[in-house]
Amino acid sequence: MDLIDKKFLFVVGKGGVGKTTASVALSLAAARTGKRVLLALCNAKDRVSHMLEVPPLTPQVANALPNIDVVNMEPSAALEEYGMMVLKVRALYKMIFENRFVSGFLHGTPGLDAWAMLGKAQHHALEVDDEGVERYDLVIVDAPATGHGLDLLRVPKVIVDVAPPGPLRREAERAWELFSDPKRCGVLLVALAEDMPTNETLELHQVVTSELRMPIAGLVINAVLRELFQNGDSHTLERLAQAFPDLDTPEHQVIRAGRARASLEEVQRECIGRLKRGIDGPVWQLPRLSTQDLRRAEAEALSLHLSGLDRADAR
């Protein structure tokens, strides 16, 4: 099953590895096949609007591109909207949520902010219109960086385990049924082929599979260098540099640049091997781009690598 055939995807990883880039590229890949997509950020800095060249994201769901809706979920707004989704009747909502004592208790409850955002996202994933047609084919949650991202994933199971019977627990049980179903949901890990991100991604994988027991949808390795050298070439270049000891010569500068690139590629090769051996699932590699200013054209190009045509599963 391809990524875009899921109903709900969590995109998780260490900060700075390119989770948002992968989320946007995946949204474009799914939309291109006709899937109706909701891309949801969790109270995050909005890089999506710049990348897609659309108006800034808000806490309200809005259409950005054909087949792609976007939202930057903010806890208070998400709690209000999610409360209305569950309670249906505004008078009942106002009686419960706008009571100052209840409101103070809710906003002081650990994990409720995370649940408000997550509950809203899963509600949209299961939302149907008056004719019973699902609003979205795929909901993608661009989760916070590793620590906060794990807290977000833990919330529904905690509520299921500790909350008394009632609407909150029923909603959490419905969400957990979705999140633990490998046919409908999955956690997509995003990593860089560098030592620290690789180590943290392997640790994250262990927590997701062993503690949370959530299905892994796959792994995206971001910013992969095109290989110019082979293993051992850095040592060859090191010996060659000794033949041109004058640091100011063009020959030495070229050799030094080649040696640095060869070393980077060796680290990358080793990290990719560790990630593939440690994570059981499909792997996609996104190439490192020459620009730091990712716009829609670059995001569209990256989306082609998530279309199922460029998987790098060989171990």
RAHURA-V417001 format. One record per residue. N is the residue number from 1. PHI is phi in whole degrees, -180 to 180 (999 if undefined). NEAR is the number of other C-alpha atoms within 8 Angstrom. Layout:
BEGIN
{{N & PHI & NEAR} {N & PHI & NEAR}}
END
This chain:
BEGIN
{{1 & 999 & 4} {2 & -74 & 6} {3 & -55 & 6} {4 & -74 & 10} {5 & -87 & 8} {6 & -74 & 13} {7 & -96 & 11} {8 & -148 & 14} {9 & -132 & 14} {10 & -97 & 11} {11 & -104 & 15} {12 & -130 & 15} {13 & 165 & 14} {14 & -65 & 12} {15 & -58 & 9} {16 & 90 & 5} {17 & -88 & 11} {18 & 105 & 10} {19 & -60 & 14} {20 & -66 & 9} {21 & -59 & 8} {22 & -65 & 12} {23 & -64 & 13} {24 & -65 & 13} {25 & -61 & 14} {26 & -67 & 11} {27 & -61 & 14} {28 & -66 & 12} {29 & -63 & 14} {30 & -70 & 13} {31 & -63 & 13} {32 & -64 & 7} {33 & -91 & 6} {34 & 97 & 7} {35 & -69 & 12} {36 & -91 & 12} {37 & -119 & 15} {38 & -115 & 13} {39 & -102 & 15} {40 & -117 & 13} {41 & -95 & 11} {42 & -108 & 12} {43 & 51 & 8} {44 & -111 & 7} {45 & -63 & 4} {46 & -82 & 9} {47 & -102 & 7} {48 & -67 & 9} {49 & -63 & 11} {50 & -66 & 10} {51 & -68 & 11} {52 & -90 & 10} {53 & 61 & 8} {54 & -130 & 8} {55 & -58 & 6} {56 & -56 & 7} {57 & -71 & 12} {58 & -130 & 9} {59 & -70 & 10} {60 & -103 & 8} {61 & -62 & 9} {62 & -142 & 9} {63 & -78 & 9} {64 & -106 & 9} {65 & -140 & 6} {66 & -51 & 6} {67 & 73 & 10} {68 & -125 & 14} {69 & -103 & 12} {70 & -135 & 12} {71 & -157 & 14} {72 & -110 & 15} {73 & -70 & 14} {74 & -110 & 10} {75 & -51 & 11} {76 & -65 & 8} {77 & -65 & 9} {78 & -66 & 13} {79 & -64 & 12} {80 & -65 & 9} {81 & -67 & 9} {82 & -66 & 12} {83 & -60 & 11} {84 & -69 & 11} {85 & -62 & 8} {86 & -81 & 6} {87 & -83 & 9} {88 & 71 & 8} {89 & -97 & 7} {90 & -62 & 8} {91 & -61 & 6} {92 & -68 & 8} {93 & -60 & 13} {94 & -63 & 9} {95 & -64 & 8} {96 & -90 & 9} {97 & -83 & 11} {98 & -97 & 9} {99 & -69 & 9} {100 & -65 & 7} {101 & -74 & 6} {102 & -65 & 10} {103 & -61 & 11} {104 & -63 & 8} {105 & -67 & 8} {106 & -62 & 8} {107 & -74 & 8} {108 & -98 & 6} {109 & -85 & 7} {110 & -59 & 5} {111 & 86 & 9} {112 & -70 & 9} {113 & -59 & 11} {114 & -65 & 11} {115 & -67 & 11} {116 & -58 & 13} {117 & -71 & 14} {118 & -68 & 9} {119 & -63 & 12} {120 & -62 & 12} {121 & -64 & 11} {122 & -70 & 11} {123 & -64 & 10} {124 & -65 & 10} {125 & -64 & 14} {126 & -104 & 9} {127 & -71 & 9} {128 & -130 & 9} {129 & -87 & 8} {130 & -63 & 5} {131 & -96 & 5} {132 & 83 & 6} {133 & -90 & 7} {134 & -67 & 10} {135 & -70 & 11} {136 & -127 & 13} {137 & -86 & 10} {138 & -148 & 15} {139 & -113 & 16} {140 & -114 & 14} {141 & -104 & 14} {142 & -81 & 14} {143 & -73 & 12} {144 & -62 & 11} {145 & -60 & 10} {146 & -35 & 11} {147 & -60 & 7} {148 & -68 & 8} {149 & -63 & 12} {150 & -65 & 8} {151 & -59 & 10} {152 & -62 & 12} {153 & -68 & 8} {154 & -75 & 9} {155 & -56 & 11} {156 & -62 & 12} {157 & -67 & 10} {158 & -63 & 9} {159 & -63 & 11} {160 & -59 & 10} {161 & -77 & 6} {162 & -118 & 6} {163 & -76 & 9} {164 & -70 & 5} {165 & -55 & 7} {166 & 158 & 6} {167 & -59 & 6} {168 & -63 & 9} {169 & -67 & 12} {170 & -61 & 9} {171 & -65 & 9} {172 & -66 & 13} {173 & -66 & 11} {174 & -64 & 8} {175 & -66 & 11} {176 & -66 & 10} {177 & -61 & 8} {178 & -69 & 9} {179 & -67 & 12} {180 & -97 & 11} {181 & -94 & 11} {182 & -66 & 11} {183 & -77 & 5} {184 & -108 & 11} {185 & -138 & 15} {186 & -168 & 17} {187 & -101 & 13} {188 & -100 & 13} {189 & -84 & 14} {190 & -122 & 17} {191 & -142 & 15} {192 & -109 & 11} {193 & -84 & 15} {194 & -131 & 9} {195 & -57 & 8} {196 & -65 & 6} {197 & -60 & 12} {198 & -65 & 14} {199 & -60 & 8} {200 & -69 & 9} {201 & -67 & 14} {202 & -66 & 11} {203 & -67 & 8} {204 & -62 & 10} {205 & -58 & 10} {206 & -63 & 9} {207 & -66 & 9} {208 & -63 & 12} {209 & -83 & 11} {210 & -90 & 7} {211 & -84 & 7} {212 & -84 & 9} {213 & 54 & 8} {214 & -103 & 12} {215 & -73 & 12} {216 & -91 & 12} {217 & -84 & 14} {218 & 152 & 13} {219 & -134 & 13} {220 & -109 & 13} {221 & -101 & 14} {222 & -95 & 15} {223 & 56 & 11} {224 & -83 & 12} {225 & -71 & 8} {226 & -71 & 6} {227 & -76 & 6} {228 & -110 & 5} {229 & -128 & 7} {230 & -114 & 8} {231 & -56 & 7} {232 & 95 & 6} {233 & -67 & 10} {234 & -65 & 12} {235 & -71 & 8} {236 & -62 & 8} {237 & -68 & 12} {238 & -64 & 9} {239 & -67 & 8} {240 & -66 & 9} {241 & -62 & 11} {242 & -68 & 7} {243 & -79 & 6} {244 & -127 & 10} {245 & -69 & 7} {246 & -74 & 6} {247 & -65 & 7} {248 & -91 & 6} {249 & -81 & 8} {250 & -58 & 6} {251 & -62 & 7} {252 & -67 & 13} {253 & -63 & 10} {254 & -66 & 8} {255 & -64 & 11} {256 & -65 & 10} {257 & -64 & 8} {258 & -64 & 10} {259 & -64 & 13} {260 & -64 & 9} {261 & -66 & 8} {262 & -61 & 14} {263 & -66 & 9} {264 & -60 & 8} {265 & -67 & 11} {266 & -65 & 10} {267 & -63 & 11} {268 & -59 & 12} {269 & -62 & 9} {270 & -67 & 8} {271 & -68 & 12} {272 & -62 & 10} {273 & -61 & 9} {274 & -65 & 9} {275 & -65 & 11} {276 & -67 & 11} {277 & -72 & 8} {278 & -91 & 7} {279 & -122 & 9} {280 & -89 & 7} {281 & 164 & 9} {282 & -65 & 10} {283 & -126 & 12} {284 & -121 & 14} {285 & -113 & 13} {286 & -102 & 11} {287 & -72 & 10} {288 & -72 & 9} {289 & -93 & 6} {290 & -78 & 4} {291 & -115 & 5} {292 & -92 & 5} {293 & -98 & 4} {294 & -77 & 9} {295 & -120 & 10} {296 & -63 & 9} {297 & -62 & 7} {298 & -68 & 8} {299 & -64 & 15} {300 & -63 & 11} {301 & -63 & 8} {302 & -66 & 11} {303 & -62 & 14} {304 & -65 & 11} {305 & -77 & 13} {306 & -106 & 13} {307 & -83 & 9} {308 & 97 & 7} {309 & -92 & 7} {310 & -124 & 10} {311 & -70 & 11} {312 & -123 & 8} {313 & -87 & 9} {314 & -58 & 3} {315 & -114 & 5}}
END
